[in-house]
Amino acid sequence: MRSDVDVLAVHDRAREDQFIADGYGINRRCFAYNYFVIVGPESDPAGIKGMTPEDAFRAIREKGMTDTTIKFVSRGDASGTHAAEQRVWKSAGFEYGDIRNSTEGWYVESGSGMGPTLVMANEKYAYTLSDIGTFLAFKGQIQLVPLVEQGDILLNVYAVMAVNPEKQPHVNATMATNFINFMISNETQQMIGEFGVAEYGEPLFHPLSGGKCKELFGCPTWEVCATPVT
């Protein structure tokens, strides 16, 4: 909004839509997706394995209020992942302010990125919500395991958009357009689909080819996000 940058790559749909509605962003294109996962100690003291994300959050909160060994580490940093966590709490029936202000000690904020948050959760034998890509990248450094991997609310969509030059005339609109078109190009989409496979056995992100854009994210057709910006 301050036009500190010319183009954004983000994964927080509600704020993306508001950014565009307020006139700050243009030419949004989805370019990749993966999933969030709730990870925790293999012993799973809250017994959340296989639950829905909402039931898992309820169980962590309920048991954490009486069992001091059960904790949840939040990024607490207003990131896309933090926004996703708040959506799960809301879907589970809780006001996030009440969760954040819990005094029982089960809810901890790292105020850090996903990597440091995973490390903190690992040190505390705690649960956290992570995108699968970062979890796989840190898997060899921590003992946490995926416990909840299923649920539509765990879908994690990445999009790119330009800052509107009509709102901020001094932005580099040409380079922003070039970057958007680079991200949705066939070559980059192929690289996205291959990234991480050799090292982790699966891609860290999935490209938005075929009908996925419409199927997963409600875009009218894939061609909307595949069409280069002119």
N, C-alpha and C positions, 0 to 999 in steps of 0.2 A: 504493500500500500504506500510505502515511502519511496518506492521506485529505487530501492537499493540494488535490485537485480533486474535483469531483462526478461528472464524466463524461469519458470518453476517446475520442478518435478516433485509431486506430492501424492499423498495417499490418505486424504481425509475428505470424502465426497461432500459432506454437508458444508464444510467451510469452503471447498472449491466452488460449489454452486453459489454460495453467498458472495464470494469474491467476484464471480462473473456477474451476478445479478447487480452488484454495486458498481459495475462498470470498470473494475480494475483488471480483469483478466479476459483474454480472448483466445480463440482457436485451441480449445481444450481437446486433447487426444489421449485416449487410453493407450498404453503401450505394453503393460505387463501386469501379471497378477501372481499372487501366491496366497498362502493362508496363514492366519495366526494359529498358534498352538498354546495350550496351557501346559506348562512344564512344571515339574516339581521333583522332590526326592523319590527314588525308586520305592522306598518304603510306603509312600503315599499315606501319611498319617490322617489326612482328612477323608480318605476313601473316595476320591473323585474319579478314578480311572473309568473311562467309558461313559461318563455322564454327559448330559448336554452341557454346553458352556454355562448356561444360566444356573442349572442345578449345581454345577461344580463351584461356582462363585458363592452360591447360598451355603453350601456345605463348608467351604473354607471360612466364611464369615462366622457361621454358627459355631463351629467347633473351635475356631480361633479365639472366640470370646471367652472360652473356659479352659482351653488347653494352651498354655504359653509356648509350647513347642511348635505350634502351627502358625505360620506367618505367610503373608502375601506381600511381595515387593512390587510396587508400582513405579513406573518411570517418573510419573509426576512432573513431566516437563512440557506439557501442552503439545506433544508431538502427535503424529497420526496414530501411533500405537497407543498412546495415552488416551486419545479420543476413542479408539476402538474399545479399550478397557471400559471407559465410561458408558459406552453403548451397551456393553454386556451387563453392567450393573443396573442400568435403567431397564433393560429387558427382563432382568431378574426381579424387578420390583422395588429397587432401592434408589433413593436420591443420592447422587454422588457426594454431595456435601456432607451427608450423614456418614457415608463410608469414610471419607477423607478425615472427618473429625472424630473418628472412633478413638476412644480413650483406652481400650483394652490392650493395645500394643500389638495386635495381630496384623495391622495394616501399616506398612512402612514405605516411604517414598525415597527413591534413590536420587531424584533430581538429575539423572544422567541419561546417557544414550543407552541403546539396547544391550550392547556388549557389557559395559560396566554393571548394568542392572542384572544381567544373567550371572555375572561373577558374584555380585552381592547376594542374590538369591541362593546361589550355590553355597556360599559361606554360611548362610543362615538356615540351610536346609529348608528353604521356603519355596513357595509357588510363585510363578509370574506368568504374564502373557507376553509371548514373543512372536515376531514374524518367523516363519520357518527358515528363511534364508539366513538370518543372523544366528539362529539356534544351531543350524548345521555348521556354520563357520566357527562357532565356539564349542562345538560338541566335544572336541578332543581335550578341552581345557576344564570342563566341568563334569559333574556326575549327575546332573539333572536329566530326567527322561520325559518324553512326551506322554501326557496322560489323557488329554482331551484334544482330539484332532478333527472331530466331526461337528458340523453345525453351520448353517448358512451365514450366521453372524460372524464367523471367523474368516470369511472371504476378505482378501486384502488387495485392493485395486490401486495400481499406480498410473498416474496421468501426468501429462506435461501440458503447460499452457504458457502463453506469452503475456507480459504486462501490456496493457492497452496503451498504445502511443497517443491516443486521443485524450487519455487521462493524464499521462505522464509523457509529454512530447520529447523529452531528451533520452528516452530508452532506445537501445539499439534494436529496433524492430527487425532489421534484416538478419542479424545474427540469431535473434530469438526464433525467427521463422526457420532458419537453416537448422537450428538445433532440434526443433519439433520434427521437421521432415527427416532428419537423421534418425531420431528415435523410432519412427514408424516405418522406416525403410526396410525392405526385405532383408538386406544384409544385417542390419542391427537386430531385427526380429530373430534371425537365425542365431546370432551370437547370444542373445538373451536365453534362447532355448537350450543352448549348449553350455552356458556358463555354470560351472560347479559340478558338472556331471563327472568329469575325470577324477576330481578330488573327493567328492562326497557321494558319488553313486546316483545322484539325482540333481536336476537343475534347481538353483536357488530361486529362480523366477520362471514363469511360463509366458511365452509370447502371446500376443493377442491376434492369432491368426484364425482363419476360418470363421465360424459363426459365434465364437466365444464372446465377443463384445456385446452382441445382442442377447445371447443366452444368459450370461452372467450378470451383466451390468445394465440391461435395459436400453442400450443404445439402439437406435432404429435399425441399423444394419452395421455390419463390420466395415462396410465401405466408408461410413462416416469417419471412423477413426483411422482408416487406411488412406484416405484421400489427402494428398499433400496440401499444405497451406500455400497459398499463392499471394 
